[in-house]
Amino acid sequence: MPFLPYVLKSFGLGALLLILPAPCLIAQAAPPSSPAQSPEPRDPMTQLFNRLTGAMSGASAAWTPEQLAAMAQLRDAAMQDAYTLDQLRYLTNNIGPRLSGSPQAQQAVNYVASQMRALGAEVTLEKASVPHWVRGAETAELVVWPGQTPGTQQKIVLTALGGSVATPSDGITAPVVVVDDWQQLRALPPGAAAGKILLLNHKFDKELASNGHGDEAYGYDVVYRAGAPLAAASTGAVAVLVRSVGGADYRLPHTGLTLYPAGITKVPAAAVTAEDADLLKDLAAQGPVTMHLTLTPQTLPNATGYNVIADWKGSEHPEQVVIVSGHLDSWDLGTGAIDDGAGVVVAMEALHLLRQLNLHPRRTVRFVAWMSEEEGSEGAAQYMEDHKAEIQNHVGAIESDQGADHPTGIYFAGKRALAAWLRPLSQVLEPIGAEILTPSPETGEDIAGLTMDDVPSFAPIQDSRFYFNYHHTAADTLDKVDPKHLNENAAVMAVLSYALADSTNPAPR
C-alpha cells in the first residue's frame, strides 16, 4: 500500500496512528481472539492498524513502560533546562574559536573536562597528534580589469582554506581565469591557466537547500573545495580560488579544509565570496582581469590535542558503551556555535540529565568531545586505535554535527531491524516533532570508523535549510542558535542515549 511508506517517512508512526479512523481504534480495543477463530478483517485500514500495533508491541519489548516513562522525563527535562544554552554560551563567547592546536582548543578541553567531572563522570583526556595551522593575512585586490578607472583597485573578499600554503609575503600578481565546473576546466586549451589564478566558480544549490536538502547541496559543492589544489596543479595555476561553499550571499567567505595530494605542486588556496565570484566571472568575460593576492598562513609542527571522554558508568554492564558526542574544535573565523559547539553541549546535556534525574542505565553512556574533526578527524582516528580491542563492546554511537536547528527525528546506520527496534522512541519524541526514523549510510564523521565496524550509529535529523548560510564563516556565532531548537536537540540525544544504554538487549547489530 503506497500510503504506508509515505506516511511513515513523512510523519512517523505516531502521527499515522493519530490519523487512523476511530472505528479502527475501537476494533483494536477488544481482546484479540486466536487466529484460528478470527480471520483477518476485510477493512484494509483495520488490517493496517493491526499490523502496525503488532509490530509496535514486538519492538517495544526492548523497554518496559517504566523505561519509556523515564525517556519522556528526559525529553521534558531537556526542554526546560538552561544547562545546554549556558554551556554553549561559555564555549563560544568566553572561549571563542577552537582551531586544533590553538590555546582556545586546549582551554575548551580543560573546561569541558571540568564540567564532566562536576557531574560525577569518570573523565579521561585522550591524547592525539593534531594539525596546527595558523591563519595569517588574507587580502586580494583587482589591479587590472575592463573599464577600470585609472589609478584605482577593487577589493575582493576571501579567506584562506584550511591547510593552505602561503603566497610570498608581498603576494602574487597574476591574471585570473574562471571556470564554473570540472567540464569547463577540462575544456580549457592547454596552458590556458598556466601562471594564472584559477577560480572554480561552482554555485551552491540554494534552491535544493531551501527545500530541506542542505546536506546534499553541500555534498555536490564541497568537492570543488577539496579538489581545488589538484585542479590548480594539473593546469599550472599559481593559486586557486573556490566560490564559497554555502548559501546566504552576504559577502561572507566560507573556509574549510582543502587537500594537497602527495606529489603535487602546492599552491595557495582561498575561498572567495559568492558576490565576488560573480564579479570575477563577469569581468573576465569582458576582458583581461589581474589580481594581487596575499595569503600568509603557516603550517606549524603537529600539536598535542585531546578528546575529552567522560563515562557515566553502567549499573549492570559497565564494559558495554554507548557514545554520545560532538566535535570540540571549530574553524577560527567565528566562534563555532553551530559547528560544532551545539553538538558538544547537547551531548553534555545527556549526562547532565542522567545525573539530574538520578538515572543509571545498564550500560555506560560515554560522552566524547572529539578533537580536530575539521582538519582530518585525528581525534576520531586516535580513538579507534586506542579502543580497537573494545569495539565489540560498543553497542551504539551518536554524533551531532549538523548545527542546532529543529530536529525532526533520528538517522540510523546499521541493520534494517533497527527501524522496528527504534519505533517506540518515535512515540516518545513525537511531542517535540522529532518522530521520523530514517536509515542512512553514515551518521557522523567522527563515528564513521565505528559505523564501518558495524556499531549501530545515529544522528539527529536536523533542519538543514539555513545551516550552510553560516557554516565555516565569521557569522557562526551564538545568536544563530534558537534556544528552543537547541533544547529539542538535547532531548533527542538524551532520550536516544538512555534508550541504547538501558534496553533489555543491545540494539540489533
N, C-alpha and C positions, 0 to 999 in steps of 0.2 A: 504494500500500500504506500504510494508516494507521500501521503500525508504524514506518515510516521517519521521518516528520517528528516523531513523538512522541519517539523515542529521540534523534534529533539535537538536539531542543530541550532535552530533559531531561538528557541525559548527555553529549552531544558525540560526535563521530565516533570518537575514540579508544576510548571505552567501548563503542560499538557493535561495533567490531572485536574487542574482548576477549570479548564475549558470543556472537559467532558460533560455531556448532558447529565442532569440529575438522576434520571432513571438508571443510568449505569451505576451510580454510586449506591442507589437503593438496592439494586440487584446484587451488588457485591457484598452488601452488609449482611445478608443471610449466610448462615454457616454452610460451607460447601458440602455437597454430597460426594460420595465416591464416584470416580469416573464411570464405573460400570452402570450406575443408576442414573447419572445425569449427563446427557450428551452435550457437546459444545453448543452454546447458544447460537441461534441463527443471526441475531443482530450483530453486525460487524463491529459496532462501537463497543458493545459489551464484550465481544471476543478480545478486542484490542485492550480494553481496561483489564480484563482478567490476566492476559499475558503480561502486561506491564507490572501489575501488582505482584504477580508470581515472581517475575524477575527481581522486583524490589525486595521481596521477602528473602530470596536467596542471597542477594548481595548484602543485605543489612545484617546478615549473621556475623559479619566481621566486627560489629559493635553492638553493645547492649543499649537499651533505651537510656540507661544512666549515662553511658558514654556519649550518646548523641545529645543528651541534655547538657553535658559538660562542654561539648562543641558549641552549642548555642550560647552558653555562658561566655565562652571565649570570644565568640563573634560580637556579642553585645558589649562586653567589656572593652574590646578593641575600639569599638565605635565611640566610646565615651572617654577614652584615655588620652591625656595630653602628653604622655611619655614620648610617643613617636615623633610628634612635631618638635618637642623640646630637644630631643636628641639631634634631629636634623638641623635645627637652628644652630646648635653649638658646632656641629661638624662644618657647616657652611659659613656662617657668619663669624664665628670665633676662630676656627682653624683655617678655613678657606680652601683653596685648590690643593689637591693632594697627588701631584705627579710622582710616580715612583722614583725613589732616590732623593726626594726633596725633604727638607726639615718638616714641612707640614704633613707629609705622609707618615713620618715617624711619630709626630705628635698625635696624629689620628690613631695610630696603633696603640700608643700609650693610653689615650683617652678611652677608646672602646674597651680595651682590656680592663681598665679600672672600673668601668661601668658593669661589665660582666662579673667581675669579682664581687662587686657590691650586691649583686643578685644572689650570690652564693654558688655560682657556677665554678667548675674546675677549669682554669684558664691556662692555655699553652700558647706561647709565641713560636710559630714555626718559621725558621729562618729560610730565606730563599735569596738567590742572587738575581737582582733585578736591573733593568736598564737605568741609566742615569743620563738622560738627555735634557739639556737646558736651552730654553728658547732665548734668542738674542734679539737684535734689531731686525725689523722686517718692514721694509719700505719699497715702494715702486712708484715710478713716475713715467708717463709717456713724454718723450723728448722730441719725437717726430710723429706727425700724423696728418692726414689730409685736412686742409682748411685751418691749420694751426695759426693762431695769432702769433706774430713774430715775438720772440723773447719770452714765451710762456711755456709752462709744463702743465700736465694734467695728472692729478693723483689717482692711483689705483689702490684699492683697499684689498689687502690679502693677509694671510698668516701662514707661517711655515707649517708643513706637515710633520707629524711626529717622526723622528728619526732622520729628518732631512740633513744633508750635509750643507755646508756654508758656501756662499759666494766668497770671492776675495773681499777683504774688509772694505774696500772702496766700491764694491759692487761690480756688476757686469752691465754692459750696454749692448743690446742686440735686437735685431728685427724680430717681430712676432709673427708666427704662423698659427692659424686657427683651424681645428677640425672638430666636428661635432660627435664623431663616434669612431669605432675601430675601422669601419668600412672606409670612411673618408681618409683615415690615417694610412691604410694600405694603398689607397688610390693616389697618394702623393707621388709626384715624379721622384726618381732617385735624386737624393741630395737636396730636396726642397726644404727640409727642416735643418740641414746641417749648419751648425754655427748659430742657430736661432733659438728663440724662446718658444717652446711648443705649448699651446693651450688646448687641452682636452675639454671641450665645451658641451659635455653631455648633460642634458637637463634632467633634474629630479622631477618625477612624475607627480606633481602636486594634486592632480585630479584623482589619481589612484590612492594617494594618501588620504585625501579628503573623504574617500568612501570607506575608510577604515582599514586600508591596506598599506599603512606606512612602512611596515617591515619589508613588504615586497618591493615597494618603491625604492627603499634604501638598498636592498639587495641587488636590484638591477643597476644601480648607480655607483655603488661603492667600489665595484671592480675597476672603475677608471682611476679612483684614488690609489688603490693598491697597486695597480699596474702602471702607473704614470712613469716611474723611473725606468722601467724596462722599455716602455714606449719611446722615451727620450733617448735612451742608449741605442736603440735599434735604428734611430733616424739621424743620430749625430747631433741632436739638440744640445745646447749648453745649459739649459734649465727647462723645467717643466712646470706648468700651472694646470690645475684642475678647477673646473667650476665647482663651487662648494656643494657638498652632498647634503641637501636638506631643503626645506621649504621656507616660507615666510621671508620674502625678499625685503629685508630691512637693512640692506647693505652690511650684513653680518657675514664674515667669513667663518666657515666651519673647518676646524682642524680634524686630525685623526691620523692613525698610523699609515705610513706607506712602507713599501718593501723594496729592498735592494737585493735582488737575487745574486748569488755568488758569480763572480766573473764579469759583471757588467761595469761599465764606467759610471761612477756615481755622480749625479748632477743635482743641484739644488732643486727642491720641490716645494710648492706652496699651493694653497687653495685661495682662489680669488672669489669675490662676492658675485652673486648671480648678475647684479646690475652691471658690474664692471666686465664680466664675461660677455654680456650682450654688447656693451660699448666696444670692446676689442673686436668682436666679430663684425660689427657694423663698420667700424673704421677700416679694418683690414680688407673688407670687401671694396672699399673705395680707393685704396692705395697703400703704399708702404707705411708701416707703423713700427716705431722703435721704442723700446722700453729700457729704462735703467732700473735694475733690480738689486736690492741688497738684503741678504739673509745671513745672519751670523750665529746660528745655533751651534751648540757644542755637544758632542757625544763623549762623555767622561767615562772612566772605568766603571764597570758594574758596581752597584752599591748593594748593601745588605738590606733587604726588606723582610717583612714578616706577614704571614697570615695570622690573624687572631682567631684562635679556636677556643670555644667555651662549651663545656659539656654539662648539660643538665642530666645527671646520671639516671639511667633506667632503674626501676624498682625491682624488676624480675630478670631482665636480660640486658644488663649494662653494656655487654660486649656488642650488642646489636645497635646500629647507629642510623639515625635519620638526620640528614644535613638540612639546615635552613640557612640561606646565605644571600649575600650580595657582595659586590666588589668595592673595596675601600678607596682605591686610588681613583683619581679623576684627571682629566686634562686641566691645563693651567690657565685657560682664558677666563672661565667663570669660576664658580665655587662648587661645582659638582653636585648640585641639588637633585636634579632628575637623573643624572648619570654619574655615580650611582648611589649618592647619599641616601636617596629614598629606599633603595633596595637593602642597604645595610640596616637602616633603622627599623624597617618593618620586620626584618629578621631578628633584630634585638628585641623587638616587642614580643615576639613569640616566647622567649624565655622570661621576659618581664611578667607576662600574663600567667605563665605557669606558676611562677612564684606567688603572684598576687592572689591567684585562685587556689593555691596550695594543691596543684595537680602534679602527680608523679607518675607519668606513664610507664608502661612496662619496659620500653626501650629508651636508650639515651637519645635525647634531642641535642644535636651538635650544631651550635651556631658557628659559622665561618665568615669572617670578613676577608675576602680574597685580596691579595696584593698584585698589582701590575697586570690587571686584565687588559687595560688599554694598550699596553706596549708589548703584548705577546703571551699573556696568561702564564707568566713564570711561576706565580704563586700556586696556581692550579696544578701545573706540571710537578712542582715540588711535593704537593700533597699526594699526588698519585704515586710518586716514588717512595715517599716516607710511609705510606699506608698500604702498599701493594699486597702485603700479606693479610690485610684485614678487609679487602674489598668484598669478599663473600659475606661479611657481616654488615655491610651497608645495605639496609633494606629500603632506602629511599633517599632522594636528594632533591632539594628545592632551591631554585635561584630566582631572584627578582632583579632584572636588569633591563627593564623597558619603561622606566620612568615612574610616575606617580598618578597617572590619570585613572579614571574609573575602571576597575576590573570587572569583566563580565563572566569570569569562570576560571577554569584550570586547563592548561595544556598538560598532556601526559605523554611520555615516551616509554615504550615497553610493550608488553603483551597486550593483545586486544582485550583480554579478560579484565584489564584494569578499568575499562569503561563501566562494566557492570559492578565491579567491586567498589568504585568510587561513587556510585549513584546516590547513596544516602547523603553524601556531602553536598550534592546538588541541592537537596531539600534544605539542608542547614544554611547554605549560602544564598538561597533564593531571596530572603528578605532584604538583602543588600544588592540584589541584582547581579549576583555572581554565580549563577547556577549552570552555565554552559560547561560541558566537558568535551574537549577536542583533542584527538590524537595528533601528535606532531613528531617529526623525526628528531628534533632537537629542542632543548628547553633552556639552555644557557651555556655560554662559552666556558665558564669555569667548571661546570659539572659535566662537560661533554665527554671527558675521559671515563667518568663513572657510567654515563649512558652507554658508551661503547662497550663497557664491561657488563652490560645487562642489568645494571642497577636501575630500578624504576625511577624515573626522574620527572620533575614537574616544574611549572612556572605559572604565575598568574597570567591570564589573558587580559591585556590592558588596551585601553583605547589608544590607538596609535595615530590618530588624525593630526595631533599637534606636537607630538614628541620630537619629531625631526625639524621643527621650526627652531628649536633651541639647542638641540643635541650638538655637543662639541663646540659651542660658541661662548662668547662672553656673556650671553644672556641666560646661561644655565645657572640660575640663582634661585634663592628660596621663594621669592614672590611668585614663581611659576608653579608652585605646589599648592593645590587646593587641600586644606586640612581634612575635609570630609573624605575626599578620594584617597588621601594617604591612609586614613584610618580604615577604609574599606580594604585596601591592600594588606594592611596589618591583620585584619580579620581573616582574610583568605590564608595568609601564611600561618597564622596561629592555629586555625582550625585544621588545616591540612597537615601540619607537622604533628599535632597531637593525634590526629586520626591514624597517621602512619606509625606513630610510636606506641599507640595503645591498642591497636587492633588485636583480635584474638590470634589471628595468624598474620604473618607478614604479607605485604602486597604481592600479587602474583608476579612471578619472575621467571 
